[in-house]
Amino acid sequence: MTYMKKALLFVLLLAVTTVLNAQPKIEYGPEIEGSNGGAYKILLLKNGNTFLFHFSKKGIEVTVYNKSHDVISQKTLESDLWNPGKIPQSNIEGLYEISGQPVIFLRQPYDGSPALFRIVLDAESGKIVKEKKLGHLEASGKPNFFTGYLNSKFGVFYVEKDPYSDCYAVAYYDEGLEDVNERIRIVHYDGSHKKISGGYYKVPDNNFKYLSFIGMTVVGDKQVDMCAYGYNSKKDKGEDARVMIAKLPAGDSVFISKVLDFSEDFRNTQAIMKYNKGTGMINLLTLTMLKAKGGTSYFLPLISYIDPATLFVTTTQIITTDKASAYMQSHLDVDAYQGLPQDMIINPDNTVTVVMEQNQQEVTTRNGSVVSAKTYLGNIGVTVLDTKGKEKEGCAILKMQVANGLMQPLYLATKGQGSWSYNGEGFFSLRSYNAYMSFDYVSTQKNRYILFNDRYDNFDRDEKRKRKLVDFPERTNTICYKLNNGDMDKFGLFGELVEGEYKFCNIESSDFLLESNTYATIATSRKGRNEETKIAWIQFE
């Protein structure tokens, strides 16, 4: 064997070894029987148990798995307080482990208006331990199926848990109320579900006619911090508009509030708010529409660092994608990266990762009414910011999928709180594959991963070539990228890809537990007409 052949063989072996070393350990549970309709969610508990929830017109079906991934309990939850038959008209506003117990925050119609129920389950049997109707909203209405937007007089709830403790907060946002000072109410709870504080948010100096709740974060049992958006022109949500931050101290009912000066004339702003225990600062990501022209909307993403004690903004930076664009240019033959933020993650070293996705919406109207809508979910971008908002590193991955309806920015941030894409039930029901679209980001103590479902013929495609469109999951495989300081290892998450055999997962159902570096998802194997669905527990490094 010549030296050149030996060297080539070594390189090939090294490449194979890299992929094999990247392959995580996977264990599977027994086959899941039942309908693909409704919505599925998984919750991993710190005691090693796994809860699988199936929300459907039958109600809430619960399956509990132990540490060995054996089924130890199955039941359908029943209640005289909330209506199991109204699950298709309901939504999950939060799904968390609190004080070692699974807790569902369920919104559903109640006497003609939205109500929020807290359902606490036993960690072993899955049975209801206690439940309570936390409150309801005066507003009424229905969400628009095609756009995802709510009617102007539709009330919504937000539930946010502190990742460092069992404390949480519930926000009631009643947009239809005439008095702007009664539109936002927040209640702060400890891990035993005891009220710590609660009150209505009063608009500073009554400067705004309209008010939108856009985010909050919980700082243990000390305080709840909130972000709101005030404006005076309902047409474009931009006239004399401001972003405001406020805190509700423990034991108090009055908010301390501050208007952010740099937010003058912001339009239609959305936000993610997270507390970084390592730095003691609040990280606020705001996404503001600058203008819409020719069917294209332009947004300004900012990250601000806020002292929770004084509400003083120490730094505000535009979130740049220069390094992601440089990666696109050097690796993918694309001039620049353009995408919208989907989530903000606090890293163990106190840096911040912002994951992004290209989002192109297509709406078809007839006689002035929307008859269909879809969203093209394109290339993924990842940027890492230091503790002052400066970009440290970035990369990008080519992808092209299409989803039903209009999927809004920051979608991934809501997935972890329990949001779902409810799938039609019955033979003639409208099918939605949105639960299999978009992507997921997993950050362990040591590594970072991106995973999504992609076509078989995209896997070996030249990284510089445009991807073929994914419009349904049945002929896809779950692809995983391990990010390595500006480089990547790419592999099939469920093993080697074989033509004619497909292994894909329900991205939206998934959960990740940092304490054990375990990612659990619903995985489906398909060959010909044979299909098998199971929970997969994936042990990332």
NUFI-18643 format. One record per residue (C-alpha): residue number from 1; chain; x, y, z. Coordinates in Angstrom, 3 decimals, padded with zeros to 6 digits. Layout:
<rs>
(r NUM A (X Y Z))
...
</rs>
This chain:
<rs>
(r 1 A (000.000 000.000 000.000))
(r 2 A (001.486 003.337 -001.046))
(r 3 A (001.967 006.197 001.392))
(r 4 A (-000.774 008.196 -000.368))
(r 5 A (-003.271 005.301 -000.068))
(r 6 A (-002.379 004.834 003.607))
(r 7 A (-002.892 008.531 004.266))
(r 8 A (-006.233 008.509 002.458))
(r 9 A (-007.377 005.435 004.411))
(r 10 A (-006.386 007.161 007.682))
(r 11 A (-008.407 010.250 006.750))
(r 12 A (-011.449 008.124 005.896))
(r 13 A (-011.170 006.177 009.131))
(r 14 A (-010.798 009.409 011.077))
(r 15 A (-013.942 010.811 009.453))
(r 16 A (-015.929 007.684 010.325))
(r 17 A (-014.608 007.745 013.890))
(r 18 A (-015.690 011.358 014.291))
(r 19 A (-019.260 010.494 013.328))
(r 20 A (-019.353 007.384 015.516))
(r 21 A (-018.039 009.302 018.516))
(r 22 A (-020.709 011.934 017.955))
(r 23 A (-023.480 009.322 018.008))
(r 24 A (-025.222 009.523 021.401))
(r 25 A (-026.524 006.578 023.395))
(r 26 A (-030.246 005.955 022.725))
(r 27 A (-032.794 003.812 024.575))
(r 28 A (-036.359 003.161 023.400))
(r 29 A (-039.567 002.508 025.287))
(r 30 A (-042.393 000.167 024.253))
(r 31 A (-044.442 001.013 021.192))
(r 32 A (-046.958 003.839 021.641))
(r 33 A (-050.432 002.776 020.631))
(r 34 A (-053.052 005.302 019.646))
(r 35 A (-053.912 008.151 017.355))
(r 36 A (-051.544 010.628 015.738))
(r 37 A (-054.190 013.302 016.274))
(r 38 A (-054.235 015.854 019.067))
(r 39 A (-050.905 016.854 020.628))
(r 40 A (-048.120 015.048 022.495))
(r 41 A (-045.799 016.463 025.156))
(r 42 A (-043.030 014.857 027.223))
(r 43 A (-041.881 015.929 030.687))
(r 44 A (-038.649 014.549 032.202))
(r 45 A (-038.570 014.537 036.013))
(r 46 A (-035.440 014.825 038.142))
(r 47 A (-036.317 011.529 039.907))
(r 48 A (-035.788 009.687 036.603))
(r 49 A (-039.447 009.222 035.680))
(r 50 A (-040.812 010.343 032.310))
(r 51 A (-044.351 011.588 031.675))
(r 52 A (-045.925 011.257 028.231))
(r 53 A (-049.060 013.357 027.723))
(r 54 A (-051.498 012.860 024.870))
(r 55 A (-053.990 015.712 024.612))
(r 56 A (-056.980 014.816 022.447))
(r 57 A (-060.778 014.875 022.271))
(r 58 A (-060.679 011.942 024.729))
(r 59 A (-059.097 014.233 027.315))
(r 60 A (-055.572 014.026 028.775))
(r 61 A (-054.006 010.562 028.588))
(r 62 A (-050.973 010.111 030.844))
(r 63 A (-048.302 007.411 030.607))
(r 64 A (-045.591 007.240 033.281))
(r 65 A (-042.206 005.550 032.674))
(r 66 A (-039.685 004.738 035.412))
(r 67 A (-035.877 005.083 035.314))
(r 68 A (-035.638 001.821 033.387))
(r 69 A (-038.113 003.211 030.820))
(r 70 A (-040.784 000.674 031.715))
(r 71 A (-044.422 001.788 031.849))
(r 72 A (-045.538 001.964 035.491))
(r 73 A (-048.870 003.766 035.080))
(r 74 A (-051.412 004.713 032.431))
(r 75 A (-054.580 006.710 032.953))
(r 76 A (-056.919 009.274 031.468))
(r 77 A (-057.384 012.295 033.704))
(r 78 A (-060.947 013.097 034.786))
(r 79 A (-062.254 016.252 036.420))
(r 80 A (-065.425 018.034 037.429))
(r 81 A (-063.538 021.335 037.491))
(r 82 A (-062.290 021.527 033.904))
(r 83 A (-063.810 019.765 030.904))
(r 84 A (-061.781 016.884 029.349))
(r 85 A (-064.078 017.027 026.314))
(r 86 A (-062.924 020.583 025.556))
(r 87 A (-059.239 019.714 025.111))
(r 88 A (-059.395 020.461 021.332))
(r 89 A (-060.456 024.012 022.241))
(r 90 A (-057.851 024.273 024.995))
(r 91 A (-054.154 025.074 025.191))
(r 92 A (-051.225 024.402 027.496))
(r 93 A (-049.778 027.583 028.995))
(r 94 A (-047.175 025.777 031.067))
(r 95 A (-045.908 022.240 031.708))
(r 96 A (-043.313 022.109 034.470))
(r 97 A (-041.889 020.017 037.286))
(r 98 A (-042.583 021.964 040.476))
(r 99 A (-041.478 020.564 043.856))
(r 100 A (-040.981 017.148 042.246))
(r 101 A (-044.486 016.963 040.731))
(r 102 A (-045.694 017.462 037.151))
(r 103 A (-047.910 020.547 036.896))
(r 104 A (-050.151 021.362 033.918))
(r 105 A (-051.414 024.895 033.392))
(r 106 A (-054.459 024.391 031.184))
(r 107 A (-056.400 027.136 029.438))
(r 108 A (-059.869 026.355 028.147))
(r 109 A (-063.258 028.033 027.630))
(r 110 A (-065.272 028.400 030.828))
(r 111 A (-068.728 030.050 030.868))
(r 112 A (-067.931 031.868 027.636))
(r 113 A (-064.500 033.240 028.564))
(r 114 A (-060.957 031.817 028.907))
(r 115 A (-060.039 030.262 032.268))
(r 116 A (-056.734 028.933 033.602))
(r 117 A (-056.541 025.712 035.623))
(r 118 A (-053.569 024.386 037.602))
(r 119 A (-053.443 020.562 037.675))
(r 120 A (-050.867 018.955 040.002))
(r 121 A (-050.069 015.256 039.388))
(r 122 A (-048.469 012.507 041.459))
(r 123 A (-044.916 011.849 040.240))
(r 124 A (-045.348 008.044 040.297))
(r 125 A (-048.956 007.276 039.408))
(r 126 A (-049.824 010.314 037.285))
(r 127 A (-053.139 010.778 039.104))
(r 128 A (-054.424 014.233 040.003))
(r 129 A (-053.234 015.281 043.478))
(r 130 A (-054.946 018.661 043.479))
(r 131 A (-056.386 021.085 040.959))
(r 132 A (-057.588 024.656 041.051))
(r 133 A (-059.161 027.240 038.794))
(r 134 A (-056.649 030.082 039.120))
(r 135 A (-058.734 032.691 037.360))
(r 136 A (-060.489 033.735 034.200))
(r 137 A (-060.522 036.679 031.826))
(r 138 A (-063.428 038.880 030.874))
(r 139 A (-062.450 038.941 027.210))
(r 140 A (-063.808 036.445 024.733))
(r 141 A (-063.016 035.399 021.191))
(r 142 A (-061.095 032.816 019.202))
(r 143 A (-057.604 032.703 017.693))
(r 144 A (-057.283 032.984 013.924))
(r 145 A (-056.294 029.541 012.603))
(r 146 A (-054.354 030.836 009.600))
(r 147 A (-052.422 033.698 011.151))
(r 148 A (-052.017 032.528 014.731))
(r 149 A (-052.974 036.015 015.914))
(r 150 A (-055.663 036.481 018.510))
(r 151 A (-058.728 038.625 018.055))
(r 152 A (-058.320 042.104 019.519))
(r 153 A (-060.539 041.241 022.481))
(r 154 A (-059.103 037.832 023.288))
(r 155 A (-057.601 037.277 026.728))
(r 156 A (-054.417 035.285 027.152))
(r 157 A (-052.394 033.779 030.003))
(r 158 A (-048.645 033.449 030.432))
(r 159 A (-046.926 031.131 032.906))
(r 160 A (-043.204 031.465 033.590))
(r 161 A (-041.140 029.305 035.968))
(r 162 A (-037.816 030.248 037.496))
(r 163 A (-035.255 027.686 036.171))
(r 164 A (-033.223 028.019 039.387))
(r 165 A (-036.075 027.310 041.834))
(r 166 A (-039.667 026.062 042.032))
(r 167 A (-041.142 029.574 042.066))
(r 168 A (-043.291 030.705 039.158))
(r 169 A (-045.609 033.488 038.055))
(r 170 A (-048.896 033.714 036.176))
(r 171 A (-049.757 036.737 034.027))
(r 172 A (-053.340 037.574 033.063))
(r 173 A (-053.532 039.782 029.991))
(r 174 A (-057.014 041.127 029.182))
(r 175 A (-056.511 043.217 026.057))
(r 176 A (-060.213 043.962 025.633))
(r 177 A (-060.705 045.754 028.957))
(r 178 A (-061.445 049.467 028.668))
(r 179 A (-059.196 050.529 031.550))
(r 180 A (-055.583 050.108 030.408))
(r 181 A (-054.477 049.825 034.066))
(r 182 A (-056.507 046.636 034.499))
(r 183 A (-055.211 044.796 031.450))
(r 184 A (-052.155 043.130 033.020))
(r 185 A (-052.236 041.313 036.367))
(r 186 A (-049.416 039.125 037.684))
(r 187 A (-049.420 036.659 040.584))
(r 188 A (-046.154 035.264 042.014))
(r 189 A (-046.133 031.767 043.653))
(r 190 A (-043.622 029.669 045.572))
(r 191 A (-042.991 025.949 045.060))
(r 192 A (-045.850 024.975 047.371))
(r 193 A (-048.219 027.058 045.185))
(r 194 A (-048.582 029.659 047.906))
(r 195 A (-049.052 033.234 046.712))
(r 196 A (-046.007 035.450 047.286))
(r 197 A (-047.350 038.651 045.734))
(r 198 A (-049.749 039.902 043.088))
(r 199 A (-051.013 043.088 041.516))
(r 200 A (-052.089 045.059 038.452))
(r 201 A (-049.547 046.850 036.301))
(r 202 A (-050.213 050.604 036.197))
(r 203 A (-049.084 052.444 033.068))
(r 204 A (-046.497 055.116 033.981))
(r 205 A (-048.137 058.581 033.963))
(r 206 A (-051.059 057.104 031.963))
(r 207 A (-049.118 057.851 028.774))
(r 208 A (-050.535 055.016 026.651))
(r 209 A (-053.985 054.128 025.382))
(r 210 A (-053.005 050.536 024.535))
(r 211 A (-050.854 048.010 026.311))
(r 212 A (-049.352 044.623 025.370))
(r 213 A (-047.750 042.106 027.714))
(r 214 A (-044.594 040.802 026.009))
(r 215 A (-042.555 038.919 028.607))
(r 216 A (-041.570 038.206 032.201))
(r 217 A (-039.015 036.357 034.280))
(r 218 A (-039.067 035.088 037.876))
(r 219 A (-036.183 035.762 040.283))
(r 220 A (-036.787 033.041 042.879))
(r 221 A (-039.020 034.189 045.734))
(r 222 A (-037.656 037.745 045.523))
(r 223 A (-039.507 039.336 042.606))
(r 224 A (-041.115 039.033 039.185))
(r 225 A (-039.783 041.202 036.382))
(r 226 A (-042.063 042.081 033.479))
(r 227 A (-041.799 043.675 030.061))
(r 228 A (-044.725 045.525 028.434))
(r 229 A (-045.282 047.486 025.247))
(r 230 A (-047.343 050.678 025.295))
(r 231 A (-048.580 052.577 022.248))
(r 232 A (-051.196 055.109 021.166))
(r 233 A (-051.944 054.120 017.567))
(r 234 A (-053.778 050.826 017.188))
(r 235 A (-053.257 050.832 013.423))
(r 236 A (-049.523 050.136 013.385))
(r 237 A (-048.731 049.904 017.112))
(r 238 A (-046.043 052.523 016.615))
(r 239 A (-047.166 056.057 017.511))
(r 240 A (-045.487 057.312 020.697))
(r 241 A (-044.693 053.705 021.547))
(r 242 A (-042.334 052.552 024.293))
(r 243 A (-041.062 049.348 025.855))
(r 244 A (-041.388 049.344 029.646))
(r 245 A (-039.806 047.119 032.260))
(r 246 A (-041.183 046.660 035.761))
(r 247 A (-040.677 044.563 038.880))
(r 248 A (-043.128 043.262 041.452))
(r 249 A (-041.249 042.744 044.757))
(r 250 A (-042.179 039.851 047.042))
(r 251 A (-045.079 040.655 049.353))
(r 252 A (-046.077 043.735 047.376))
(r 253 A (-048.935 044.622 045.041))
(r 254 A (-047.410 047.687 043.376))
(r 255 A (-045.030 047.490 040.414))
(r 256 A (-041.877 049.573 040.168))
(r 257 A (-041.674 050.632 036.519))
(r 258 A (-039.284 052.233 034.053))
(r 259 A (-039.668 053.306 030.408))
(r 260 A (-036.777 052.330 028.126))
(r 261 A (-035.657 055.547 026.423))
(r 262 A (-034.175 053.821 023.381))
(r 263 A (-037.539 052.269 022.464))
(r 264 A (-039.115 055.457 021.069))
(r 265 A (-041.615 054.715 018.265))
(r 266 A (-040.953 050.982 018.361))
(r 267 A (-043.555 049.066 016.348))
(r 268 A (-045.201 045.781 017.282))
(r 269 A (-042.483 044.581 019.677))
(r 270 A (-042.069 041.024 020.990))
(r 271 A (-039.674 039.899 023.699))
(r 272 A (-037.946 037.141 025.647))
(r 273 A (-036.917 037.925 029.217))
(r 274 A (-034.563 035.682 031.240))
(r 275 A (-032.701 036.033 034.522))
(r 276 A (-029.023 035.036 034.482))
(r 277 A (-028.155 033.877 037.985))
(r 278 A (-024.444 033.783 037.155))
(r 279 A (-024.234 037.498 036.344))
(r 280 A (-027.187 038.609 038.470))
(r 281 A (-028.570 040.450 035.449))
(r 282 A (-031.788 040.214 033.430))
(r 283 A (-031.302 039.531 029.733))
(r 284 A (-034.010 041.100 027.568))
(r 285 A (-034.260 040.237 023.874))
(r 286 A (-036.641 042.531 021.985))
(r 287 A (-037.717 042.027 018.386))
(r 288 A (-039.262 045.122 016.823))
(r 289 A (-040.823 045.533 013.393))
(r 290 A (-039.143 048.486 011.674))
(r 291 A (-041.223 048.524 008.504))
(r 292 A (-043.141 046.361 006.050))
(r 293 A (-042.620 046.929 002.330))
(r 294 A (-043.612 044.849 -000.676))
(r 295 A (-044.716 041.904 001.436))
(r 296 A (-041.417 041.895 003.362))
(r 297 A (-041.136 042.883 007.025))
(r 298 A (-037.928 044.220 008.521))
(r 299 A (-037.090 043.691 012.199))
(r 300 A (-034.635 045.097 014.720))
(r 301 A (-033.337 042.545 017.279))
(r 302 A (-031.806 044.024 020.420))
(r 303 A (-030.391 042.525 023.594))
(r 304 A (-030.362 044.543 026.815))
(r 305 A (-028.745 043.771 030.160))
(r 306 A (-030.744 045.042 033.130))
(r 307 A (-029.974 045.252 036.847))
(r 308 A (-033.041 043.653 038.524))
(r 309 A (-032.594 045.704 041.711))
(r 310 A (-032.586 049.144 040.080))
(r 311 A (-033.991 048.340 036.592))
(r 312 A (-030.966 050.217 035.233))
(r 313 A (-030.034 049.176 031.694))
(r 314 A (-026.267 048.677 031.670))
(r 315 A (-025.920 047.709 027.994))
(r 316 A (-028.041 047.528 024.857))
(r 317 A (-026.689 046.003 021.652))
(r 318 A (-028.060 045.165 018.224))
(r 319 A (-027.876 041.388 017.762))
(r 320 A (-025.567 040.987 014.807))
(r 321 A (-025.068 037.916 012.649))
(r 322 A (-021.655 038.856 011.224))
(r 323 A (-020.004 035.602 012.272))
(r 324 A (-022.953 033.501 011.100))
(r 325 A (-022.753 035.373 007.779))
(r 326 A (-018.989 034.766 007.594))
(r 327 A (-019.650 031.060 008.152))
(r 328 A (-022.240 031.085 005.359))
(r 329 A (-019.758 032.742 003.010))
(r 330 A (-016.850 030.431 003.782))
(r 331 A (-018.728 027.133 004.116))
(r 332 A (-022.037 027.429 002.243))
(r 333 A (-021.465 029.913 -000.609))
(r 334 A (-024.185 032.245 000.683))
(r 335 A (-023.541 035.991 000.969))
(r 336 A (-025.079 036.626 004.388))
(r 337 A (-027.304 035.119 007.052))
(r 338 A (-030.761 036.616 007.487))
(r 339 A (-033.112 035.095 010.036))
(r 340 A (-035.335 035.940 012.983))
(r 341 A (-034.618 035.025 016.620))
(r 342 A (-036.429 031.944 017.881))
(r 343 A (-035.017 031.618 021.392))
(r 344 A (-032.406 032.950 023.802))
(r 345 A (-030.441 030.503 025.949))
(r 346 A (-028.281 031.296 028.999))
(r 347 A (-025.089 029.219 028.766))
(r 348 A (-023.158 027.728 031.733))
(r 349 A (-020.374 030.292 031.175))
(r 350 A (-022.963 033.139 031.341))
(r 351 A (-022.741 033.889 027.630))
(r 352 A (-025.983 033.963 025.644))
(r 353 A (-026.881 031.915 022.590))
(r 354 A (-029.512 033.271 020.218))
(r 355 A (-030.872 030.690 017.775))
(r 356 A (-032.489 031.997 014.601))
(r 357 A (-034.449 030.739 011.622))
(r 358 A (-035.388 032.217 008.273))
(r 359 A (-039.129 032.875 008.195))
(r 360 A (-041.040 033.628 005.004))
(r 361 A (-044.820 033.813 005.261))
(r 362 A (-047.226 033.272 002.378))
(r 363 A (-050.890 034.283 002.662))
(r 364 A (-053.592 033.621 000.064))
(r 365 A (-056.723 035.782 000.175))
(r 366 A (-060.033 035.646 -001.625))
(r 367 A (-062.474 038.558 -001.570))
(r 368 A (-060.449 040.132 001.202))
(r 369 A (-060.505 037.044 003.445))
(r 370 A (-057.569 034.744 004.251))
(r 371 A (-058.194 031.286 002.740))
(r 372 A (-054.769 029.723 003.293))
(r 373 A (-051.442 030.524 004.883))
(r 374 A (-048.097 028.815 005.243))
(r 375 A (-044.625 029.584 006.525))
(r 376 A (-041.361 028.602 004.890))
(r 377 A (-038.855 027.802 007.647))
(r 378 A (-035.393 028.199 006.181))
(r 379 A (-031.770 028.252 007.234))
(r 380 A (-030.784 028.039 010.910))
(r 381 A (-028.447 030.593 012.468))
(r 382 A (-026.618 030.430 015.799))
(r 383 A (-024.843 033.359 017.416))
(r 384 A (-023.121 033.448 020.803))
(r 385 A (-022.934 036.773 022.651))
(r 386 A (-020.642 037.689 025.504))
(r 387 A (-021.919 039.238 028.743))
(r 388 A (-022.004 042.667 027.071))
(r 389 A (-023.869 041.581 023.938))
(r 390 A (-020.900 041.401 021.558))
(r 391 A (-020.903 038.497 019.111))
(r 392 A (-018.241 035.884 019.982))
(r 393 A (-018.989 033.168 017.442))
(r 394 A (-021.616 032.145 014.929))
(r 395 A (-022.531 029.502 012.401))
(r 396 A (-025.366 028.514 010.071))
(r 397 A (-027.032 025.387 008.669))
(r 398 A (-028.966 025.057 005.409))
(r 399 A (-032.579 023.897 005.809))
(r 400 A (-035.908 024.338 004.032))
(r 401 A (-039.300 023.272 005.429))
(r 402 A (-042.876 024.470 005.089))
(r 403 A (-045.440 024.676 007.915))
(r 404 A (-049.202 025.226 007.979))
(r 405 A (-050.387 028.692 009.012))
(r 406 A (-048.160 031.563 010.068))
(r 407 A (-045.506 030.531 012.573))
(r 408 A (-044.331 033.636 014.383))
(r 409 A (-040.813 034.538 015.563))
(r 410 A (-039.796 033.304 019.041))
(r 411 A (-041.740 030.059 018.482))
(r 412 A (-039.035 027.900 020.108))
(r 413 A (-039.204 029.989 023.280))
(r 414 A (-042.861 029.021 023.742))
(r 415 A (-042.338 025.323 022.899))
(r 416 A (-040.541 024.729 026.183))
(r 417 A (-043.495 026.185 028.083))
(r 418 A (-045.972 023.720 026.580))
(r 419 A (-047.294 025.304 023.380))
(r 420 A (-048.514 022.825 020.778))
(r 421 A (-049.609 022.460 017.157))
(r 422 A (-052.864 020.596 017.649))
(r 423 A (-053.387 017.981 014.938))
(r 424 A (-056.802 017.198 013.492))
(r 425 A (-058.520 014.005 014.648))
(r 426 A (-060.634 011.741 012.470))
(r 427 A (-060.400 010.652 008.837))
(r 428 A (-061.652 013.920 007.344))
(r 429 A (-059.786 016.218 009.738))
(r 430 A (-057.216 018.729 008.541))
(r 431 A (-053.739 017.285 009.077))
(r 432 A (-050.910 019.439 010.393))
(r 433 A (-047.255 018.452 010.432))
(r 434 A (-046.027 021.529 012.274))
(r 435 A (-044.986 019.477 015.321))
(r 436 A (-042.309 017.891 013.104))
(r 437 A (-041.056 021.134 011.554))
(r 438 A (-038.582 023.813 012.626))
(r 439 A (-035.686 022.556 014.785))
(r 440 A (-034.461 022.075 018.329))
(r 441 A (-031.367 023.312 020.140))
(r 442 A (-029.802 021.273 022.946))
(r 443 A (-027.108 022.735 025.196))
(r 444 A (-025.386 020.430 027.685))
(r 445 A (-022.662 021.397 030.147))
(r 446 A (-020.045 020.577 027.483))
(r 447 A (-021.588 020.612 024.003))
(r 448 A (-024.275 022.125 021.765))
(r 449 A (-026.479 020.345 019.237))
(r 450 A (-028.967 021.306 016.511))
(r 451 A (-031.477 018.704 015.320))
(r 452 A (-034.315 018.694 012.776))
(r 453 A (-036.132 016.409 010.337))
(r 454 A (-034.788 016.423 006.800))
(r 455 A (-035.198 014.523 003.546))
(r 456 A (-032.971 011.520 002.884))
(r 457 A (-031.655 013.074 -000.336))
(r 458 A (-030.591 016.211 001.541))
(r 459 A (-028.256 014.383 003.938))
(r 460 A (-025.407 013.629 001.513))
(r 461 A (-026.089 016.729 -000.534))
(r 462 A (-023.161 019.128 -000.940))
(r 463 A (-023.319 021.508 002.019))
(r 464 A (-023.192 024.423 -000.437))
(r 465 A (-026.240 023.319 -002.418))
(r 466 A (-029.757 024.552 -001.668))
(r 467 A (-031.927 022.057 000.225))
(r 468 A (-035.015 020.368 -001.188))
(r 469 A (-038.269 021.290 000.520))
(r 470 A (-039.607 019.226 003.453))
(r 471 A (-043.420 019.437 003.502))
(r 472 A (-044.285 016.305 005.514))
(r 473 A (-042.229 014.066 007.822))
(r 474 A (-042.966 010.550 006.548))
(r 475 A (-039.903 010.466 004.276))
(r 476 A (-037.470 012.250 006.574))
(r 477 A (-034.780 011.378 009.080))
(r 478 A (-033.788 013.342 012.161))
(r 479 A (-030.425 014.957 011.442))
(r 480 A (-028.152 016.198 014.223))
(r 481 A (-025.304 018.704 014.063))
(r 482 A (-022.813 018.800 016.902))
(r 483 A (-021.333 022.319 017.036))
(r 484 A (-017.570 022.350 017.572))
(r 485 A (-016.131 025.858 017.941))
(r 486 A (-016.873 027.007 014.421))
(r 487 A (-017.062 023.536 012.896))
(r 488 A (-019.689 020.769 012.938))
(r 489 A (-020.143 016.998 013.044))
(r 490 A (-023.236 015.861 011.139))
(r 491 A (-024.949 012.506 011.698))
(r 492 A (-028.281 010.738 011.704))
(r 493 A (-029.623 011.054 015.250))
(r 494 A (-031.132 007.539 015.241))
(r 495 A (-028.242 005.853 013.449))
(r 496 A (-026.995 005.381 009.916))
(r 497 A (-029.375 006.519 007.180))
(r 498 A (-030.648 003.808 004.811))
(r 499 A (-032.561 004.621 001.650))
(r 500 A (-036.208 003.572 001.940))
(r 501 A (-036.089 003.556 005.741))
(r 502 A (-037.015 006.658 007.725))
(r 503 A (-036.577 007.609 011.372))
(r 504 A (-037.976 010.990 012.402))
(r 505 A (-039.206 012.636 015.587))
(r 506 A (-041.936 014.893 016.925))
(r 507 A (-039.790 017.954 017.644))
(r 508 A (-042.564 019.776 019.467))
(r 509 A (-043.163 016.950 021.966))
(r 510 A (-039.543 016.843 023.143))
(r 511 A (-038.032 017.712 026.512))
(r 512 A (-034.450 018.086 027.758))
(r 513 A (-033.191 017.614 031.320))
(r 514 A (-029.825 019.289 031.872))
(r 515 A (-029.145 017.422 035.138))
(r 516 A (-028.797 014.135 033.215))
(r 517 A (-028.071 015.508 029.699))
(r 518 A (-031.117 013.547 028.530))
(r 519 A (-033.266 014.528 025.570))
(r 520 A (-036.538 012.632 025.158))
(r 521 A (-038.708 012.721 022.074))
(r 522 A (-041.338 010.688 020.222))
(r 523 A (-039.528 008.806 017.465))
(r 524 A (-041.192 007.107 014.518))
(r 525 A (-039.562 004.414 012.341))
(r 526 A (-041.107 003.876 008.913))
(r 527 A (-040.319 001.288 006.240))
(r 528 A (-042.850 000.774 003.479))
(r 529 A (-046.252 000.669 005.140))
(r 530 A (-044.846 -000.478 008.470))
(r 531 A (-044.627 002.251 011.075))
(r 532 A (-043.640 002.100 014.741))
(r 533 A (-043.655 004.939 017.271))
(r 534 A (-041.815 004.955 020.603))
(r 535 A (-040.274 007.349 023.095))
(r 536 A (-036.517 007.695 022.523))
(r 537 A (-034.257 008.749 025.410))
(r 538 A (-031.072 010.257 023.967))
(r 539 A (-028.016 010.693 026.157))
(r 540 A (-026.008 013.633 024.852))
(r 541 A (-022.451 014.290 026.000))
</rs>
